[in-house]
């Protein structure tokens, strides 16, 4: 118990040290929060959350922050070290939801900074692909639970995030297991509508959707889903988020990122795409209709 408490205190110190230094550099440069937000490419509210220590900025955001305040090379390297250290922190859902009704706006801001988003999901359809009713059912199963008003806001905000899929300048790639396709948080008709939506979105030029059937020989077995965010394809602008039942973990170290990039590559080899994937979705839908009779 004491070890856990000590670890938590250490993580808070890393986050707070980064927040304090970023705030000090902005004040020293005489730049307003609004101006800095514009230069970094984030919202003014996120600048405030970063400086208060409630949100850990991504490495690309810290790099842009250092450039905006014209920090020295040594200071920028130190900021990178602080950020990578803070990235090992685990963000519990419970604590995050005590500060705000839902996390969708925070996730959207994070997504807006990426040119390529790659997500693997072994248990559920990815949030960016969910229908409104599927999303509502999934949120209703969340632990700790949402209030009714917060649940409605979360669904609305998730649908708002999905508008990014129609931005042709950005790319999205998803790998989804058959188990996730068949997971049914509601009646059969809900899942049929969800599968139709996946098939429709798979026709977008900037969206790649790969499906991993049950009978595919495994090349890798990730124990959880993950999302890789890339701004320009370089490791410096890349980070990974891993979601578990009680925490969200961000990995920013190059060695850690490489683990997930290797897993993505192997998972892609296991997947089917395009017309073959759409035919598979039709087969799964037919199976669901038959079973529901």
C-alpha positions in Angstrom: 0.0 0.0 0.0 2.8 2.4 0.9 4.5 1.6 -2.4 1.4 2.5 -4.4 1.0 5.8 -2.5 4.6 6.6 -3.1 4.4 5.9 -6.8 1.3 8.1 -7.0 3.1 11.0 -5.3 6.1 10.5 -7.7 3.8 10.7 -10.8 2.0 13.8 -9.4 5.4 15.4 -8.9 6.4 14.7 -12.5 3.2 16.2 -13.9 3.3 19.2 -11.6 7.0 19.9 -12.4 6.2 19.9 -16.1 3.1 22.1 -15.6 5.1 24.6 -13.4 7.9 24.8 -15.9 5.6 25.4 -18.9 3.7 28.1 -17.1 7.0 29.7 -16.0 8.3 29.8 -19.5 5.1 31.3 -20.9 5.1 34.0 -18.2 8.8 34.7 -18.8 8.2 35.1 -22.5 5.3 37.5 -21.9 2.9 35.5 -24.0 -0.8 35.3 -23.1 -2.6 31.9 -22.8 -4.7 32.8 -25.8 -1.6 33.6 -27.9 0.2 30.5 -26.9 -2.8 28.3 -27.7 -2.8 29.8 -31.2 0.9 29.1 -31.7 0.8 25.6 -30.3 -2.5 24.7 -32.1 -4.6 23.9 -29.1 -7.5 25.5 -27.3 -7.0 28.2 -24.6 -8.8 26.0 -22.1 -6.3 23.2 -22.7 -3.5 25.6 -22.0 -5.1 26.3 -18.7 -5.5 22.6 -17.9 -1.9 21.9 -18.9 -0.6 24.7 -16.6 -2.8 23.5 -13.7 -1.4 20.0 -14.1 -4.8 18.4 -14.8 -3.8 17.4 -18.4 -0.4 16.2 -19.6 0.4 17.6 -23.0 1.6 15.4 -25.8 5.3 15.6 -26.8 4.5 17.4 -30.0 2.5 20.0 -28.0 5.5 20.5 -25.6 7.9 20.8 -28.5 5.6 23.5 -30.1 5.3 25.2 -26.6 9.1 25.4 -26.3 9.4 26.9 -29.8 6.7 29.4 -29.1 8.4 30.7 -26.0 11.8 30.6 -27.7 13.3 28.3 -25.0 16.9 27.4 -25.2 18.0 24.0 -26.7 18.9 22.8 -23.2 15.5 23.8 -21.8 13.7 22.1 -24.7 15.6 18.9 -24.1 14.7 19.1 -20.4 11.1 19.6 -21.3 11.2 16.5 -23.4 12.6 14.5 -20.5 9.9 15.8 -18.2 7.2 15.0 -20.7 8.4 11.5 -21.3 8.6 10.9 -17.5 5.1 12.3 -17.1 3.8 10.1 -19.9 4.3 7.0 -17.7 1.6 8.3 -15.5 -1.7 6.4 -15.3 -4.8 8.5 -15.6 -7.7 6.8 -13.7 -11.2 7.2 -15.2 -12.6 7.8 -11.8 -10.3 10.8 -11.1 -10.8 12.2 -14.6 -14.6 12.0 -14.4 -14.5 13.8 -11.0 -13.1 16.8 -12.8 -15.5 16.8 -15.8 -18.7 15.2 -17.0 -17.0 13.3 -19.8 -13.7 13.0 -21.6 -14.8 13.3 -25.3 -13.8 16.9 -25.8 -10.4 16.2 -24.3 -9.9 13.3 -26.6 -11.1 15.3 -29.6 -8.5 18.0 -28.9 -5.9 15.3 -28.8 -7.2 13.8 -32.1 -7.2 17.2 -33.8 -3.4 17.4 -33.4 -2.8 14.1 -35.3 -2.7 13.6 -39.1 -2.8 9.8 -38.8 -4.7 7.9 -36.1 -4.4 4.1 -35.9 -6.6 2.2 -33.5 -6.8 -1.5 -32.6 -9.8 -2.8 -30.8 -10.2 -6.4 -29.6 -13.5 -6.0 -27.7 -15.6 -3.1 -29.0 -16.2 -1.1 -32.2 -13.9 2.0 -32.0 -15.5 5.1 -30.8 -14.9 7.0 -34.1 -17.0 4.4 -35.9 -19.9 4.0 -33.5 -23.5 4.8 -34.2 -25.2 7.0 -31.7 -27.2 4.1 -30.1 -24.2 1.8 -29.9 -22.2 4.6 -28.2 -25.1 5.3 -25.8 -25.3 1.6 -24.8 -21.5 1.4 -24.4 -21.4 4.5 -22.2 -24.3 3.1 -20.1 -22.0 0.2 -19.2 -19.2 2.4 -18.0 -17.8 1.9 -14.5 -17.9 4.3 -12.7 -21.3 5.0 -14.2 -22.3 8.2 -16.0 -25.3 10.3 -14.8 -28.1 10.5 -17.4 -27.2 14.1 -18.3 -23.5 13.3 -18.6 -24.3 10.2 -20.7 -26.2 12.3 -23.2 -23.4 14.9 -23.4 -20.8 12.1 -23.9 -22.8 10.6 -26.8 -23.2 14.0 -28.5 -19.5 14.8 -28.1 -18.5 11.4 -29.4 -20.6 12.0 -32.6 -18.9 15.4 -32.9 -15.5 13.8 -32.9 -16.6 11.6 -35.8 -16.7 14.7 -38.1 -12.9 14.4 -38.4 -13.4 11.2 -40.5 -14.6 13.4 -43.4 -11.5 15.6 -43.4 -9.7 14.3 -46.5 -6.4 15.8 -45.4 -6.3 13.4 -42.4 -6.0 9.6 -42.3 -7.6 7.0 -40.0 -6.8 3.3 -39.8 -8.7 0.8 -37.7 -8.1 -2.9 -36.9 -11.1 -4.7 -35.4 -11.4 -8.3 -34.2 -14.4 -10.4 -35.1 -15.0 -10.6 -31.3 -15.4 -6.8 -31.2 -17.8 -6.9 -34.3 -20.0 -9.5 -32.5 -20.0 -7.8 -29.1 -23.6 -6.8 -28.7 -24.4 -4.0 -26.1 -28.0 -4.0 -27.2 -30.5 -5.9 -29.4 -29.5 -7.5 -32.7 -30.9 -4.6 -34.8 -28.5 -2.3 -33.0 -25.5 -4.4 -34.0 -26.8 -4.8 -37.6 -27.0 -1.0 -37.9 -23.4 -0.7 -36.4 -22.0 -3.2 -39.0 -23.7 -1.3 -41.8 -22.0 1.9 -40.6 -18.6 0.3 -40.5 -19.1 -1.0 -44.1 -20.2 2.5 -45.2 -17.2 4.3 -43.6 -14.8 1.8 -45.0 -15.5 3.3 -48.5 -14.0 6.7 -47.5 -10.6 7.2 -49.2 -8.9 8.4 -46.0 -10.3 5.6 -43.8 -8.8 2.1 -43.7 -10.7 -0.6 -41.8 -9.2 -4.0 -41.4 -11.1 -6.9 -39.8 -9.4 -9.9 -38.0 -11.6 -13.0 -38.3 -11.7 -15.7 -35.5 -10.1 -18.3 -37.7 -7.0 -16.3 -38.6 -3.8 -17.7 -37.2 -2.5 -15.3 -34.6 0.9 -13.5 -35.2 0.5 -11.4 -32.0 -2.0 -11.3 -29.2 -2.2 -7.8 -27.6 -4.0 -8.0 -24.2 -5.8 -4.7 -24.8 -6.6 -2.1 -27.4 -4.4 0.8 -28.3 -4.4 4.0 -30.4 -1.3 5.4 -32.1 -1.3 9.2 -32.8 1.1 10.6 -35.5 1.4 14.3 -36.5 4.0 14.0 -39.3 5.2 10.4 -39.2 8.2 11.0 -37.0 8.7 9.3 -33.6 9.0 12.7 -32.0 5.5 13.5 -33.0 4.0 10.1 -32.1 2.5 8.7 -28.9 0.3 5.8 -28.0 -2.7 5.6 -25.7 -3.7 2.4 -24.0 -7.1 2.0 -22.3 -7.7 -0.5 -19.5 -10.7 -1.0 -17.2 -9.6 1.6 -14.7 -6.9 3.7 -16.3 -5.7 5.4 -19.5 -2.0 5.2 -20.1 0.0 7.3 -22.5 3.3 6.0 -23.9 5.7 8.5 -25.4 9.1 6.9 -25.2 10.5 5.8 -28.6 11.1 2.2 -27.4 7.5 1.9 -26.1 6.1 3.3 -29.3 8.1 0.8 -31.3 6.4 -2.0 -29.4 3.0 -0.9 -30.5 4.1 -0.2 -34.1 5.4 -3.7 -34.3 2.1 -5.1 -33.0 0.2 -2.9 -35.5 2.3 -4.3 -38.3 1.6 -7.9 -37.3 -2.1 -7.3 -36.7 -2.4 -5.7 -40.2 -1.0 -9.0 -41.6 -3.8 -10.9 -39.9 -6.5 -8.5 -41.2 -8.7 -8.4 -44.3 -9.6 -5.1 -46.0 -11.8 -3.4 -48.6 -14.2 -5.6 -50.5 -13.1 -8.7 -48.7 -13.8 -7.0 -45.4 -17.2 -5.7 -46.5 -18.1 -9.3 -47.6 -17.1 -10.5 -44.2 -19.3 -7.9 -42.5 -22.2 -9.1 -44.7 -21.5 -12.6 -43.5 -21.5 -11.6 -39.9 -24.7 -9.6 -40.4 -26.4 -12.6 -42.0 -25.3 -14.8 -39.1 -26.8 -12.3 -36.6 -30.1 -12.2 -38.4 -30.3 -16.0 -38.5 -29.4 -16.3 -34.8 -32.0 -13.6 -33.8 -34.9 -15.5 -35.4 
